[in-house]
Amino acid sequence: SLENGKKKIYIISGNEFISFKDLILKLSKILGKKRLVINTPFWFSYCLIYFYEKIFPNPKFTLEQLSYLGKTEELSNDEVKKDFNIKIISLDEGLKNTFSKT
C-alpha cells in the first residue's frame, strides 16, 4: 500500500499465539503427512539462515522472519483491516481453506 507516496508494510497476525512446532504439526495433520520435528537452538538456526541469505539472492526465509518466530507480543491487525477492508479468520480456518483437498 502507498501512504503519502511511500510504501507501507503490513504484518498480519492471527488472533491466537501458536509455536512454530505446533504450526508444523497442524499442517502435517491437515495434509495427512507425518513429520519429524526437531527442535534446534535459536543460534544454530540464525547461523544457517545467515549463510542462506548470503548464498541465495532471494531467500525463502530471512533473519527478519526468524526474529518474528520468537516474539510473543500481540500485534494489531487494525491498520490492515481498515486499509484493505478484510476480515481476519482463525489460523485453523485459513489452513483448512488453503490446504484441504476438498
Secondary structure, DSSP 8 states (H G I E B T S, - for coil): -EETTEE-------SS---HHHHHHHHHHHHT---------HHHHHHHHHHHHHH-SS-SS-HHHHHHHT-------HHHHHHHT-----HHHHHHHHH---
